[in-house]
Amino acid sequence: MRPQLDYNHATDETYIELRDQAQKAMEQYNSLSQKSQNAYKEGDKVEAKEYSNQSKRYLFDARKYNEQAANYVFEKNNLDSDHDELDLHGLFVNESEWIVTKTVYKYVSQRQPILKVIVGKGLHSQNHVAKLKPAIENICNQYNLPHYIDSKNSGVLCIDLRTVQLQNLPQEWSNMSFVDFVDHKPPSAPAQNHYTQQAQPQYNNNQHYNNYSQNNYSQNNYSQNNYHQQQNHHQQNSNNSNGSAILIQVVKALIKCFM
């Protein structure tokens, strides 16, 4: 009788050690990335750059450890799989995407008709919401790969490769490392550091714009006030002139009465 395999490798020391090393490297990355942002906000761009470079090295290490863990668990889990099956237990979503794209390219080049991907039913996902199946379906939709759910097992996604042309697939899929694959996906944590550094000058420009607008507004207020003051002054002068003219006419009338 074949022994029951631990497909999630919860007690596998090699797997646990690789994931642990990846986690420690990510913690170092997050810490240095935060220091980089703080240094930039304080105006020390040299120190910010140094922390940023250090954080990138730890991010690279984390991805390499996860790549080793992914290769290790994938090889172990697929020892008893059929030739057209992929078992993705024990892998993170982006690792599964990486494995699937590599395998699709390989199978199309070998003219294999179908690839059965064991994506699971999401029973072990948080709130029982499947994450792996939508991710693989998204790849299929993006690259026009016909696919369907196995009628006998809803945890298996079948990708029909019979009509797929190799030239319609990214050539990078043939030999792309996990590190490169993640770099080609929309950025997550690294983008925060980059965005902060890029946003800061823009914020300063907005400040300059606001100051400029306020100065313009003050100048306009000054011009308007000056205008009103001038108008009042002209009105007062006009009133004084009218009063003087009336007084002269009254005096002339009185003089005529006594002549």
C-alpha positions in Angstrom: 0.0 0.0 0.0 1.4 3.4 -1.0 2.0 5.7 2.0 -0.1 8.8 2.3 1.9 11.8 1.1 1.9 15.2 2.9 1.3 17.3 -0.2 1.5 20.6 1.9 4.8 19.4 3.5 3.8 20.8 6.9 6.4 18.6 8.6 9.1 18.5 5.8 12.3 20.1 7.4 13.8 21.0 4.1 10.7 22.8 2.9 10.1 24.5 6.2 13.8 25.7 6.3 13.5 27.2 2.9 10.3 29.0 3.7 11.7 30.2 7.0 14.8 31.7 5.2 12.6 33.4 2.7 10.5 34.9 5.6 13.5 36.2 7.4 14.8 37.8 4.2 11.4 39.5 3.7 11.5 40.8 7.2 14.9 42.4 6.5 13.6 43.8 3.2 10.6 45.4 4.9 12.7 46.9 7.7 15.3 48.4 5.3 12.6 49.6 2.9 11.0 51.5 5.8 14.3 53.0 6.8 14.8 54.1 3.2 11.5 55.9 3.2 12.1 57.5 6.5 15.6 58.8 5.4 14.1 60.2 2.2 11.4 62.0 4.1 14.1 63.5 6.4 16.0 64.8 3.3 18.9 62.3 3.4 18.8 60.9 -0.1 22.2 59.3 0.1 21.2 57.2 3.1 17.8 56.5 1.6 19.5 55.1 -1.5 21.9 52.9 0.5 19.0 51.4 2.5 17.0 50.9 -0.7 19.9 49.0 -2.3 20.3 46.8 0.8 16.6 46.1 0.8 16.6 45.0 -2.8 19.3 42.4 -2.0 17.2 40.9 0.7 14.2 40.9 -1.6 16.2 39.0 -4.2 17.3 36.5 -1.5 13.7 36.0 -0.4 12.5 35.2 -3.9 15.4 32.8 -4.5 14.6 30.9 -1.3 10.9 30.7 -2.3 11.9 29.5 -5.8 14.0 26.7 -4.2 11.0 25.8 -2.0 8.6 25.9 -5.0 10.8 23.6 -7.1 11.4 21.3 -4.2 7.7 20.9 -3.2 6.6 20.7 -6.9 9.0 17.9 -7.6 8.0 16.0 -4.5 4.2 16.4 -5.1 4.3 15.3 -8.7 6.3 12.1 -8.3 3.0 10.2 -8.5 1.2 12.5 -10.9 0.1 11.4 -14.4 2.2 12.8 -17.3 -0.5 15.4 -18.1 -1.1 16.5 -14.5 0.2 19.4 -12.4 -0.2 19.2 -8.7 0.2 22.7 -7.2 -0.2 21.9 -3.5 2.2 23.7 -1.2 2.8 26.6 -3.7 1.9 30.2 -3.3 -0.3 31.7 -6.1 2.6 33.5 -8.0 4.7 30.3 -7.8 1.8 28.3 -9.2 1.4 30.8 -12.1 5.2 30.5 -12.8 5.0 26.7 -12.8 1.9 26.7 -15.1 3.4 29.1 -17.6 6.6 27.1 -17.9 4.7 23.8 -18.3 2.3 25.3 -20.9 5.2 26.4 -23.0 6.9 23.0 -22.7 3.7 21.1 -23.5 2.9 23.2 -26.5 6.4 22.8 -27.9 6.1 19.0 -27.4 2.6 19.0 -28.9 0.9 17.6 -25.8 -2.9 18.0 -26.2 -4.0 18.8 -22.6 -2.7 19.9 -19.3 -4.7 19.1 -16.1 -3.9 21.5 -13.3 -4.9 20.6 -9.8 -6.0 23.9 -8.4 -8.1 22.7 -5.5 -11.5 23.8 -4.4 -10.4 26.6 -2.1 -11.4 24.6 1.0 -8.1 25.5 2.8 -8.0 29.1 1.6 -9.0 32.0 3.9 -12.8 32.3 4.2 -12.9 29.3 1.7 -12.4 31.7 -1.2 -10.4 30.0 -4.0 -7.4 32.1 -5.1 -5.4 29.7 -7.3 -8.2 28.8 -9.7 -9.0 32.4 -10.7 -5.3 33.2 -11.1 -4.7 30.3 -13.5 -8.0 31.1 -15.4 -6.8 34.7 -15.7 -3.6 33.4 -17.5 -5.7 31.3 -19.8 -7.9 34.2 -20.7 -5.0 36.6 -21.2 -3.3 34.2 -23.6 -6.4 32.7 -25.2 -5.8 29.2 -23.8 -9.0 27.1 -24.0 -9.9 25.7 -20.6 -12.6 24.1 -18.6 -13.3 22.5 -15.2 -13.1 18.7 -15.2 -16.7 17.4 -15.0 -15.6 14.7 -12.6 -13.5 16.9 -10.3 -14.2 20.6 -9.7 -10.7 21.0 -8.3 -9.1 20.3 -11.7 -8.7 22.9 -14.4 -8.1 21.4 -17.8 -6.2 23.5 -20.4 -6.8 22.4 -24.0 -3.5 22.9 -25.9 -4.4 21.3 -29.2 -5.0 24.7 -31.0 -2.4 26.7 -29.1 0.5 28.0 -31.3 3.9 28.3 -29.7 4.6 31.7 -31.4 1.5 33.1 -29.6 3.1 32.5 -26.2 5.8 34.6 -24.5 9.2 33.1 -25.3 10.3 34.0 -21.8 8.1 31.3 -20.5 10.5 28.7 -21.7 13.3 29.5 -19.2 12.2 32.3 -17.0 13.3 32.1 -13.3 10.8 32.7 -10.5 12.7 36.0 -9.7 12.3 37.3 -13.2 8.7 36.1 -13.4 7.7 38.0 -10.3 9.5 41.1 -11.6 7.4 41.0 -14.7 4.2 41.0 -12.7 2.6 44.1 -11.2 4.8 45.3 -8.3 3.7 45.0 -4.7 6.0 45.9 -1.8 8.9 47.3 -3.9 6.6 49.8 -5.6 5.8 51.5 -2.3 9.3 52.6 -1.9 9.6 53.7 -5.5 6.2 55.5 -5.4 7.1 57.4 -2.3 10.4 58.6 -3.8 8.7 59.6 -7.0 5.7 61.2 -5.3 7.8 63.5 -3.0 9.0 65.9 -5.8 5.5 66.0 -7.2 4.2 67.0 -3.8 6.7 69.7 -3.6 5.7 70.9 -7.1 2.1 71.1 -5.9 3.2 73.1 -2.9 5.0 75.5 -5.3 1.8 75.7 -7.3 -0.3 76.4 -4.2 2.1 79.0 -3.0 2.1 80.6 -6.5 -1.7 80.5 -6.5 -1.9 82.1 -3.1 0.5 84.8 -4.1 -1.5 85.5 -7.2 -4.7 85.6 -5.1 -3.1 88.1 -2.7 -1.9 90.2 -5.6 -5.4 90.1 -7.1 -6.9 91.1 -3.8 -4.4 93.9 -3.5 -5.3 95.1 -7.0 -9.0 94.9 -6.3 -8.6 96.8 -3.0 -6.5 99.4 -4.7 -9.1 99.8 -7.4 -11.8 100.3 -4.9 -9.8 102.8 -3.0 -9.2 104.7 -6.1 -12.8 104.6 -7.0 -13.8 105.9 -3.6 -11.2 108.7 -3.9 -12.5 109.8 -7.2 -16.1 109.7 -5.9 -15.1 111.9 -2.9 -13.3 114.3 -5.2 -16.4 114.4 -7.4 -18.6 115.1 -4.5 -16.3 117.8 -3.2 -16.3 119.5 -6.7 -20.1 119.4 -6.9 -20.4 120.9 -3.4 -18.0 123.7 -4.3 -19.9 124.5 -7.5 -23.3 124.8 -5.6 -21.7 127.0 -3.0 -20.4 129.4 -5.6 -23.9 129.6 -7.3 -25.5 130.4 -3.9 -23.0 133.2 -3.2 -23.6 134.7 -6.6 -27.4 134.7 -6.0 -27.0 136.5 -2.7 -24.8 139.2 -4.2 -27.5 139.9 -6.9 -30.1 140.3 -4.2 -28.2 143.2 -2.5 -27.3 145.0 -5.7 
